Structures are given as C-alpha cells and as structure tokens.
C-alpha cells in the first residue's frame, strides 16, 4: 500500500475532518469536498489517496450520513483514527458573549455543546458543517452571530475564540475511518485486527440471534453492532458490525460460515489494525 500523500474530507478548510487528517498525515495535501458523496468520489477517481470519514462520536453517537454511504462507496477501510474534539465558541473580533444571539454549527457540534448553549440562552442554528459555520460568521461580520468550530477554523477565518473547550463533556472523541481503494496487507498473527462488515438477515424467526451465535460459540468478540434502515425500505434492516480478528483466522472463519446460513447479504468493508487510542 503506497504512502498517503493526499486525502479528501467533507467540509471547508478548518473542519475537524481536515484536522484529523493533518494529525495523521502531517505532510499530506487536504482536499475539501462539499458532500460526503464527493469525498468518496475523489478517492474512486484517483484524485486523492484516501478519505477521512467521521463515523461516530462519544457524545453525539453515530454519524448517520457516512454510515449509510460507506457500504456503497466501493472503498475499503484501511485504518481508524480517534480525534479528541475541543470545540471553541468563536465570533468576530471585539464580540462579547453577551452580544451573541445565535450560535451556528454542524448538528454534531450543536449536540455536543447543547447544555452550554441552553445555559447561555442562545438560539441554536444547525449548519452544514463546523468550519463552514466559522467561515459564514466571518463573512456576516455580525457580533450577534457566533460559531462552534475548531481552533484551526478560528485561525483560518480570523475569528476571536470566546471560550475554549466549549463542549459539555471533556470526554469528547470522534472516531474516523480512513478509506482507500484497496485493503492493506495485514499480519494474520496480530491480535490487534478489526474487521468491519455489513449484512442483512433472512426473513426467518430469530435470524439476527442465529447470525451472531457463531461469534459467541467461536469466541469472537463483537465491538460494535448497529442497525439502520436499508435504502430498499423500512422493512429491510441492514446491520453494521465491528469484531476482533481477521476473516482468515480459524475462529472468525467458522463464525462467518455459520453466519452465511442466516444472511441474505454479507459485505466486508475493511480489515485493519486497531488504533493505539483504544488502549488508553
């Protein structure tokens, strides 16, 4: 697998996704995208080497848009990265908190700072992304409007930070998936491997229970399991799962073989090394 020299992310310059990419690949060129669909497309057509994909946050939960789009992206998860989020309340220079009437940010940013915003008695306005909110505030040049975004965004758009660590909890972490065209080669003997896949079950009683039974009987640890509505309709559920081990490990292979009897569809999205952050 070649070195990552460039990555795409959703949002404008200063987004947390760009910050995560720069921390992971300091020398890489970052490519902002208006949508998650465009972010994936830039990798597929070869304009960039990888996409930085936010998948879940410790306070606000899963990022629904990316979890929905990942299975159909035709890309593979090659690693994960955990970014500790430090939200900043920012406005144009000279603004006081008492001047502010409205606070703008991405829905995740609003959710992660909700209690503080309520305490300040400010109106919450959801925008497309955090850095985009900072850019908009800079262009509005109105002390009644503020944004929640990264310190990087404040520097880029020349805004004054009124309060650092504005989030409701200090334990605010976003998990990112790094997605590329192909999987990396991984040492099968490693005990630090995660596999991610999506599956849909057959329409039979206790199908989900039976699908997962092989993981229990073969001692395979499931670290994440979520369901969401399939694009085909509300009566079709798709499940997203992370578990320890490589698909070619004997115990995992047995669990997957048993799973196939009760599934209509199984698709492996990634096989990759766990982040060291998990050991903290």
N, C-alpha and C positions, 0 to 999 in steps of 0.2 A: 504494500500500500504506500503510495507516494506521500510525501510531506504535504501538509495542508498549508497552502500559500494564500488562500482566499476563502472567504465564507460569506454566505448571504444571511440576512436576518430581516424579520418583519419590523417595520417602523422607520423612523428617520434617525439621523445621526444623534447619538446620545442615548439611544434605547438601552434598556438593561440587557437585551439580547446581544447588542454590539459590545457592551461592557464585558459580558461573559466570554464572548469570542476573543476579545483582546487580552483578557487574562489568561485564556487557554493557549492562544496563538498570538503572542505579542507582535510578531513581525508580519502577520497576515493582513492582506487588504480586505476591508469590510465592504459589503455591497448592500445598501439599504433597499428594501422592497415594500411596495405599498400594501401587499396582501401576503398571506401565508402561501397561497397558490403560486404566486410569482416567486417566492422564496424557494420553493421546491423546484420550480421550473428552471431556475438559474443553475441548479446543480445538474438536472437532467440534460440540459443542452450543453453543459460543459463550460459555462461562463465562470463558475466558481467550483472549488473542490468539495465544499461541504455546506450544510445548512445548520444554523444554531436554532434548535426547536424547543421552546419552553413547553413542558408537558404537565407540570404540577407545582403548586406552591404549598408550603407547610401551613399557611393560614387560610388561603382562599380556595384551596383544593385544585382540581384538575383544570387545565386549560382546554375547554371543550372543543374549540375550533381545531387545534392541532391534533388532538386525539382522534377526531373524526376524519381528518385529512391524511394522517400518516399511513393507514393501510393501503390507500390508493395512490400513494405518491410514487410508487415504483423505486423507492430508495431504501437503503438498509441502515439500521442503527449500528454505528461502529464504536461509539463510546458515550459516556454520560459525564455531566459536569454539574456541580452544585454551587450556585452563587448565593452568598449571603446578601440579602437585599437591605440596603439602607436608604429608605425613602427620605426625600427632602421637600419641605414646603418652600416654594420659591415664588418670587414676584419681581416686578421691575424695580430698579434701584430706588431707594428712598421710601418704599412702601412699609407701613407698619401692619401688624396682624389685624389691628382694629379697623384698618381701611378696607379689608377684604370682605366681599360679599359672596363670592362664588369661588369654589375650588374645582379645578378640572383635572382629570386623569383617566387612564385606562380603567376599565371596570375592576381589574385585579388591584390596581393601585388604590382605588376608592375603597374596595372591600377590606384591604389590609390596613387602612387608616380610618376606618369608619367611626370608631368610638371617639377618636381625637377630633374629627370634623364635627361630630354631633356636639361634643363638649364646647367647641368654639362657636356653635350655632351658625355655621356657614352652609350655603347651598352646595350640594354635590352634583357635578355635571360630568357624565361619562363621555369620554372621547375615544378615538380610535387607538391611541397609544400614549404612553407616558411622555416620551421625548417630543412627540407631536404636540402635546399639550403645552410643554415648555416653549416650543417654537411659536405657538399661537399666542401665548401670553406676551412674549417678546414683541410680536407684531401688533397686538392690540394696544400695548403701551398704556394700560388702564390699571391703576392701583386697586380697583375693586375686584380684579381677577387674579387668581393665583393658580399654581400648578403643583402637582406631586410628581416628581421625577428624580433622576439620578444626579449626582454631583457633576458627572460628565456633561449632562444636558445643561446644567446651570452655567458651566464654563463656556460651552459652545454658543449658547444664546444670550450670554452676558446678563444673567439674572442674579438677583440677590437671594441667598438662602436665608430664610427667616427662622427655620427650625430644622436641624438635622435629626436623623433617627425618628422621623415623624410617625412611623408605623406603630400600631397598637401593641405589638409584641416584639421583644428583641430576638426571638427565635423565628425569624422570617427568612426562609430559604426557598429558592426556586430551583427545581431540577430541570436541566436541559439535556436533550438528546442531540448528539452530533450525527447527522445523516449524510451518507455518501452513496455513490452508485453501486459499490461492491462491498462485501464483508471483508474484514481483515482476517489474516491467518492467526489463529489463536492456539496456544499450547493446551491440549486436551487435559493434561495432568493438573492444570491450575485449579485451585479450589475457590477462585475469585471470579468466576464467569457467571454472567447473567444471560438468559435467553428471554426474548420478548416475542410473543406471538398473539394473533387474534384468531378466534374461532367462533363458529355458530353451531348450535346443537340441533339434533334431530327432534322432531315433534313427538316425543315419547315421554311418559311419566319419569320424573327424576333424572332426566337426561344430563343436567348440569352436575348433579351429585355423582352420577356414574362417570362422567368425563373426568372429574377431578379425583375420583377414587384411586386411580393408578398412581397419582403423585403421592398419596398417603401410603399406599401399600409398598411403594418402592423407595420411600424415604427421601422424596424430592421436595425441597422447601419452596413454597409459593410466597413471594414477597409482595405481590400486588395483583389484585383481581378487581376489575371494574366491568360493568355492563353499560351499553348505550344502544339507543335505537338505531337499527340499520337503515341506510337510505331507502331500502325497499319498502319500509312501512313500520308502523307501530307494533305489528305482531311478529316482527323478526328482530330478535335481540342478538347483538354481537358482543363478544367478551374479549377483553384485553387483559393479558396476563404476563407477569414477570416471574421467573423462577430461577433458582440456583442450578448451575450446571450447563454443560454443552450437550446439544442434541445427540452427539455420538457417544456420550458416556453411557455405559450399560444400563444404569438405573433410569436415566432420563429416557433412553430409547424405549425401554419397557413401558414407562408411563405414557409416552406418546403413542405407542402401538395400541395400548388399551383405550386411549382417548379417541382414536380414529373410529372405533366401533359406534360411537355415540355422536359423532360430529358430522355435519354436512360440509364443513369447510374449515381448514386449518392453514394458516399462513404465517411462516416465521418471518418476523420483521427485523430481528437483529440478534447477534451473538457477540458479546463484548465483555471487556474487563470491568469489574465494579470500580467505581470511584473510591479513592482513599478517604473521601469525606465520610463514607459510611462507617468508618472505624472510629470516628470522633465520639 
